[in-house]
Amino acid sequence: MRKRSWIFLFSIVMAFAFVLAGCSDDSEEASTSNDSGGDSQATSGTSGGSGGSAKPTLERVKERGKIIVGVNGKLPGFGYVDENGEYSGFDVDFGRALAAAIFDDPNAIEFRPLSAQERFTALQTGEIDVLIRNTTWTLTRDTEVGGQFAPTTFYDGQGIMVRKDSGINSLEELEGARIGVQAGTTTELNLADQFRKLGIEYEAVVFEDSNALVAAYEQGSVDAWTTDKSGLVSRQSTLKNPDEHKILSESLSKEPLGPVVRQDDSQWFDIVKWVTLATIEAEELGINSQNIDSFMDSDNPVVRRFVGVESNLGEKLGLTNDFAVRVIKAVGNYGEIYDRHLGPDTVFKLERGLNDLWTNGGLLYSPPFR
Amino acid sequence: MGNLNDEKAINHVHTPVEGTPDKEPPKTSVGVLGWLKENLFSSWFNTILTFIFAWILYVLIKGTLSWVFLSADWNVITKNFALYFVGQYPKEEIWRVWTSLSIVSLLFGFSSGLWKGTVRQLSVTLSVIYAIIAVMPFITGESRVWLGINILFIYAGMFAISKIPKHKVITITGWLISFPVIIFMLHGFGVFSEVSTNLWGGLLLTVLIATVAIVASFPIGVLLALGRMSSKLPIIRWVCIAYIELIRGVPLITILFMAQLMIPLFMGGINIDNVLRVMIGATLFTAAYLAENVRGGLQSIPRGQHEAAQALGLNSTYRTTFIILPQALRAVIPAIVGQCISMFKDTALVAIVGLIDLLGIAQTIVANPKFLGKQMEAYLFIALIYWVISYSMSYASRRLEKNLGVGER
């Protein structure tokens, strides 16, 4: 018995030695090829710039003839497989926008469904070109984990759902309430932070599983439950009587979700960034997939630059000048993407809120295309 | 539930006594009434139990039936039917999956013509399943034609095989080359248009991973078991022990995560297909467990067998291959089949590492806003598929045990 456990220990030590050896190799490679991060020390550690980073990502993508996008395949509204076996959803459409910008074909794309744990490894090793998988932009992920965050495509936040007949309209009125929360998530910590700040007494009821949590809420054993607002909304539509529930307008946390790329390729980062921004800029300019042809001979210099008949913005990115037109024709502007997957015609009926243009009181703001 | 005291049952045995005319037994001791009285209402305690369980059964069945027929929405199955079986495999290339299935059906037909018995029962069951699927109202015409072809192949193979010369050789080689041929058909490898493995999904992927893991782990497992048992080669023995104990000390999901996360890190730029990675992980895992099963078999062989073989002048290779291993493997058939069944079900774990196997496809289908909240229906359906396949395997193994006389020695 003692011999056996000794072997086991030895094997573990060996395995760790291999892991460490692998990491140090990677960080060397990362620091030599890293031209975007200033301090190479900060990007070493877990950040791996391997995966054949000798070649620029754009070149590799073009050689391959398709872009590989890491997505969440199991998130209602954001990523799922539809009846025709095609990936569909809000996040998926931003991947298709990239494919359209590069290849003028929204289907020149391969989706790699990823779990939350493996998403960053897949990105670091070069298995995927871009990660669009409801990933929250945080400082750690931007630095240590080695991600580079393109503009936020969805401003989420933790919310709270209550029954309408409870008469609760704000966080303060939840004094003494039993609030259901999922164990081991940041939502549990956010809830504690937020309520301590407000000085409200409450009773947290912790559940292992989100299904059990929703079931408990439906049966009335908790007064309210909390998770990300997009999650609350998608769950609400599955409740027996969705109209008897409501989501409080306050947010307990900030969850900006957007595309992530590796740190080692600033050109590729620019492409992902400006393709995403193109959908926002198009909405601001009033351009959508239906009317875009009528804008091709516009006199407005801003529009002319955007659609690529003036200046050479696309070439500066390494794309063609009409990349924005390709994107809009393929997936539409931001508003169209939003409405298609989350808007009033879907089961979610999610209001734009923060995800509206800055001109409408939202947070979406595109720097100028010039 | 009712038959608590067997002694009473003896009292009911009807023995004709000489000289007295045969009388009809009392109605309450034979037939349906007799059976009921004997098994369900033999004492006041059993009567109470019977009523309690009858009530529980009634509630359960009523609830289940009313859910199945009234409140469940089976659109989540019917609208996505093809997805469950082949995942995202392109529609225009679907004939390749059908052709692969036809090969398997034909081989089943051949085998059942050759060996009859269990294989024939399984083949007939398979054809019945095909037929049931074919008559479902939501199946497309094309699929019905293919299912018809498959049924035809099973029965044609069954009757034709005996008329072909060298039928045994043909069937066995057929099974051996079928797997590479099927992989070739599914992938294309440049001959047909390529369908990359990330589009393989659903039951197709589950079966492929399970098959590879079971088939490939068998030789590895046997070698590991022999290595662990070898007394003359201490280094090989130590390596085998280390491998087996290391793998058995780690949960499968950990190995799958290692395969998905570590291999790409170690391999630098070289990209190993992630389906292949999972297959390797599952094979290495199964091999360790199989090795322990086989070792159990090896240890059950009495020392006399070794000595007898030695006395016949066989060298150690012949001794192991022809005397020891066949007996050892035969002794552990139930354990090995159990391992296969558990491997087949364990493939569901690949859904966690991002592959869309049968479970993965169900999870992604219920994320479709049109089918939100239909998890029950989807999971029940895939549970049924898992059950049918696992039960077929365990049934086949039971029959095999009987035919080989395992456990009757």
Chai-1 contact restraints between the chains, C-beta under 6 A:
chainA,res_idxA,chainB,res_idxB,connection_type,confidence,min_distance_angstrom,max_distance_angstrom,comment,restraint_id
A,R4,B,E245,contact,1.0,0.0,6.0,A-B,restraint_1
A,I7,B,A242,contact,1.0,0.0,6.0,A-B,restraint_2
A,F8,B,G249,contact,1.0,0.0,6.0,A-B,restraint_3
A,S11,B,L246,contact,1.0,0.0,6.0,A-B,restraint_4
A,G22,B,L265,contact,1.0,0.0,6.0,A-B,restraint_5
A,G22,B,F266,contact,1.0,0.0,6.0,A-B,restraint_6
A,S50,B,G268,contact,1.0,0.0,6.0,A-B,restraint_7
A,G52,B,G269,contact,1.0,0.0,6.0,A-B,restraint_8
A,G73,B,T364,contact,1.0,0.0,6.0,A-B,restraint_9
A,K74,B,Q363,contact,1.0,0.0,6.0,A-B,restraint_10
A,K74,B,T364,contact,1.0,0.0,6.0,A-B,restraint_11
A,K74,B,A367,contact,1.0,0.0,6.0,A-B,restraint_12
A,L75,B,A367,contact,1.0,0.0,6.0,A-B,restraint_13
A,P76,B,A367,contact,1.0,0.0,6.0,A-B,restraint_14
A,P76,B,P369,contact,1.0,0.0,6.0,A-B,restraint_15
A,P76,B,L372,contact,1.0,0.0,6.0,A-B,restraint_16
A,G77,B,P369,contact,1.0,0.0,6.0,A-B,restraint_17
A,Y80,B,T364,contact,1.0,0.0,6.0,A-B,restraint_18
A,Y80,B,A367,contact,1.0,0.0,6.0,A-B,restraint_19
A,Y80,B,N368,contact,1.0,0.0,6.0,A-B,restraint_20
A,V81,B,T364,contact,1.0,0.0,6.0,A-B,restraint_21
A,D82,B,N368,contact,1.0,0.0,6.0,A-B,restraint_22
A,E83,B,K79,contact,1.0,0.0,6.0,A-B,restraint_23
A,E83,B,N80,contact,1.0,0.0,6.0,A-B,restraint_24
A,G85,B,L83,contact,1.0,0.0,6.0,A-B,restraint_25
A,G85,B,Q88,contact,1.0,0.0,6.0,A-B,restraint_26
A,P113,B,G354,contact,1.0,0.0,6.0,A-B,restraint_27
A,L114,B,G354,contact,1.0,0.0,6.0,A-B,restraint_28
A,S115,B,G354,contact,1.0,0.0,6.0,A-B,restraint_29
A,E118,B,Q260,contact,1.0,0.0,6.0,A-B,restraint_30
A,E118,B,L261,contact,1.0,0.0,6.0,A-B,restraint_31
A,T121,B,L261,contact,1.0,0.0,6.0,A-B,restraint_32
A,T125,B,P264,contact,1.0,0.0,6.0,A-B,restraint_33
A,E127,B,P264,contact,1.0,0.0,6.0,A-B,restraint_34
A,S237,B,L372,contact,1.0,0.0,6.0,A-B,restraint_35
A,T238,B,L372,contact,1.0,0.0,6.0,A-B,restraint_36
A,T238,B,G373,contact,1.0,0.0,6.0,A-B,restraint_37
A,T346,B,P369,contact,1.0,0.0,6.0,A-B,restraint_38
A,V347,B,P369,contact,1.0,0.0,6.0,A-B,restraint_39
